[in-house]
Amino acid sequence: MGVGTGVLVIGGGPAGLAAALAARKKGFDVTVADGAKPPIDKACGEGLMPGTVTALRELGVAIGPGDGQAFRGIRFLDAGTSAEASFSGVSGVGVRRTVLHQKMVERAEGCGITLLWNTPVAGLSGDSAILGGTVVKSRWIIGADGIHSRVRRWIGLDGNVRQEMRFAQRRHYRVKAWTDCMEIHWGQKAQAYVTPLSNEETCVALISRDPRMRLEEAWREFPKLAGRLCRAEPRSAERGAVTVSRRLGQVYRG
Ligand SMILES: Cc1cc2nc3c(=O)[nH]c(=O)nc-3n(C[C@H](O)[C@H](O)[C@H](O)COP(=O)(O)OP(=O)(O)OC[C@H]3O[C@@H](n4cnc5c(N)ncnc54)[C@H](O)[C@@H]3O)c2cc1C
């Protein structure tokens, strides 16, 4: 069976939905295909920087006071030092990943974007993509299928890439917010991103080169953080992710 669309976005995470909303705003007929279905979660620090908040607003995705917690800047801390800076103008917002995704999905539905969940894209063929048993012809195809993108591989952009692998764990804790900044705690073997999500909930994302590092074992790296969190009630299970920093051979613009 063959069908068509103006813009096909492969991947309905934040990047794919943002691209879909931007294309729809320009008047394109847009379809998003994602192999998963909402609520789509991912290990993440859950801190939206001011530029992201502004970009979302321009796309019609309003993050309201009930959705998350505003923070005024970034603070870096290690055992003995701390340095911080405030944003000028718009604040950042800490918001659960699933809440952000839901808001973006609602906006996409409201704009008339076709959303195909549980629909993995299996390959590309000329100006078409293969979605299950369906070949979808599209004038534009956007690959937004995440850090381990297969689209990038299919179109030959994976060559000569240098990458550095890191391992992340994320968990939410019930704890009274103690900071009006997003905090990045610097340890010997790991960093912890701490984001207030509400007056009583904080997100902690640990990132390390050690695949065996787990949040509860990492407290000795972060004595200040341990003092605040080691007795706090966890509000979600630990969620892991493998992430890579990539250095691409070339970046194309225009
Ligand atoms: C530990 C950690 C902390 C972070 N903290 C922050 C932070 O505080 N603030 C911030 O802004 N960013 C943060 N990031 C980065 C942020 O998480 C990513 O930039 C963001 O998730 C990228 O979104 P995406 O839509 O590109 O990818 P993803 O969210 O990975 O979405 C990709 C989507 O593509 C779908 N997909 C994949 N393959 C296919 C296929 N073949 N067919 C169909 N669908 C497919 C997947 O199901 C998925 O839904 C953090 C990252 C990590 C690892």
The ligand as an SDF file (V2000), in Angstrom:
LIG
                    3D

 53 58  0  0  0  0  0  0  0  0999 V2000
   21.3920   12.3920   31.4810 C   0  0  0  0  0  0  0  0  0  0  0  0
   20.8190   13.3800   30.5160 C   0  0  0  0  0  0  0  0  0  0  0  0
   20.3590   14.5890   30.9890 C   0  0  0  0  0  0  0  0  0  0  0  0
   19.8190   15.5180   30.1040 C   0  0  0  0  0  0  0  0  0  0  0  0
   19.3370   16.6690   30.6130 N   0  0  0  0  0  0  0  0  0  0  0  0
   18.7540   17.5690   29.8050 C   0  0  0  0  0  0  0  0  0  0  0  0
   18.1670   18.7430   30.3360 C   0  0  0  0  0  0  0  0  0  0  0  0
   18.1520   18.9650   31.5510 O   0  0  0  0  0  0  0  0  0  0  0  0
   17.5970   19.6200   29.4790 N   0  0  0  0  0  0  0  0  0  0  0  0
   17.5630   19.3840   28.1210 C   0  0  0  0  0  0  0  0  0  0  0  0
   17.0190   20.2230   27.3790 O   0  0  0  0  0  0  0  0  0  0  0  0
   18.1090   18.2690   27.5830 N   0  0  0  0  0  0  0  0  0  0  0  0
   18.6920   17.3600   28.3980 C   0  0  0  0  0  0  0  0  0  0  0  0
   19.2170   16.2140   27.8690 N   0  0  0  0  0  0  0  0  0  0  0  0
   19.1820   16.0170   26.4150 C   0  0  0  0  0  0  0  0  0  0  0  0
   17.7870   15.6010   25.9600 C   0  0  0  0  0  0  0  0  0  0  0  0
   17.3440   14.4910   26.7040 O   0  0  0  0  0  0  0  0  0  0  0  0
   17.8390   15.2680   24.4640 C   0  0  0  0  0  0  0  0  0  0  0  0
   18.3800   16.3640   23.7680 O   0  0  0  0  0  0  0  0  0  0  0  0
   16.4560   14.9970   23.9250 C   0  0  0  0  0  0  0  0  0  0  0  0
   15.9110   13.8640   24.5280 O   0  0  0  0  0  0  0  0  0  0  0  0
   16.5200   14.7500   22.4440 C   0  0  0  0  0  0  0  0  0  0  0  0
   15.2070   14.5410   21.9990 O   0  0  0  0  0  0  0  0  0  0  0  0
   14.9370   13.8100   20.6340 P   0  0  0  0  0  0  0  0  0  0  0  0
   13.5090   14.0490   20.2940 O   0  0  0  0  0  0  0  0  0  0  0  0
   16.0080   14.1780   19.6550 O   0  0  0  0  0  0  0  0  0  0  0  0
   15.2150   12.2690   20.9380 O   0  0  0  0  0  0  0  0  0  0  0  0
   14.3690   11.2170   21.7720 P   0  0  0  0  0  0  0  0  0  0  0  0
   13.6900   11.8390   22.9170 O   0  0  0  0  0  0  0  0  0  0  0  0
   15.2970   10.0760   22.0060 O   0  0  0  0  0  0  0  0  0  0  0  0
   13.2220   10.7690   20.7610 O   0  0  0  0  0  0  0  0  0  0  0  0
   13.4750    9.9610   19.6480 C   0  0  0  0  0  0  0  0  0  0  0  0
   12.1770    9.2580   19.3000 C   0  0  0  0  0  0  0  0  0  0  0  0
   12.3850    8.5470   18.0870 O   0  0  0  0  0  0  0  0  0  0  0  0
   11.6940    7.3130   18.1630 C   0  0  0  0  0  0  0  0  0  0  0  0
   12.3380    6.4000   17.2120 N   0  0  0  0  0  0  0  0  0  0  0  0
   13.6050    5.9210   17.2330 C   0  0  0  0  0  0  0  0  0  0  0  0
   13.8280    5.1480   16.1520 N   0  0  0  0  0  0  0  0  0  0  0  0
   12.6770    5.1460   15.4260 C   0  0  0  0  0  0  0  0  0  0  0  0
   12.2720    4.5200   14.1990 C   0  0  0  0  0  0  0  0  0  0  0  0
   13.1140    3.7440   13.4710 N   0  0  0  0  0  0  0  0  0  0  0  0
   11.0050    4.7180   13.7640 N   0  0  0  0  0  0  0  0  0  0  0  0
   10.1380    5.4970   14.4700 C   0  0  0  0  0  0  0  0  0  0  0  0
   10.4730    6.1030   15.6360 N   0  0  0  0  0  0  0  0  0  0  0  0
   11.7230    5.9310   16.0970 C   0  0  0  0  0  0  0  0  0  0  0  0
   11.8160    6.8870   19.6220 C   0  0  0  0  0  0  0  0  0  0  0  0
   10.7670    6.0030   19.9920 O   0  0  0  0  0  0  0  0  0  0  0  0
   11.7250    8.2330   20.3420 C   0  0  0  0  0  0  0  0  0  0  0  0
   10.4050    8.5330   20.7660 O   0  0  0  0  0  0  0  0  0  0  0  0
   19.7620   15.2480   28.7150 C   0  0  0  0  0  0  0  0  0  0  0  0
   20.2230   14.0260   28.2350 C   0  0  0  0  0  0  0  0  0  0  0  0
   20.7340   13.0850   29.1240 C   0  0  0  0  0  0  0  0  0  0  0  0
   21.1910   11.7610   28.5970 C   0  0  0  0  0  0  0  0  0  0  0  0
  1  2  1  0
  2  3  1  0
  2 52  2  0
  3  4  2  0
  4  5  1  0
  4 50  1  0
  5  6  2  0
  6  7  1  0
  6 13  1  0
  7  8  2  0
  7  9  1  0
  9 10  1  0
 10 11  2  0
 10 12  1  0
 12 13  2  0
 13 14  1  0
 14 15  1  0
 14 50  1  0
 15 16  1  0
 16 17  1  0
 16 18  1  0
 18 19  1  0
 18 20  1  0
 20 21  1  0
 20 22  1  0
 22 23  1  0
 23 24  1  0
 24 25  2  0
 24 26  1  0
 24 27  1  0
 27 28  1  0
 28 29  2  0
 28 30  1  0
 28 31  1  0
 31 32  1  0
 32 33  1  0
 33 34  1  0
 33 48  1  0
 34 35  1  0
 35 36  1  0
 35 46  1  0
 36 37  1  0
 36 45  1  0
 37 38  2  0
 38 39  1  0
 39 40  1  0
 39 45  2  0
 40 41  1  0
 40 42  2  0
 42 43  1  0
 43 44  2  0
 44 45  1  0
 46 47  1  0
 46 48  1  0
 48 49  1  0
 50 51  2  0
 51 52  1  0
 52 53  1  0
M  END
$$$$
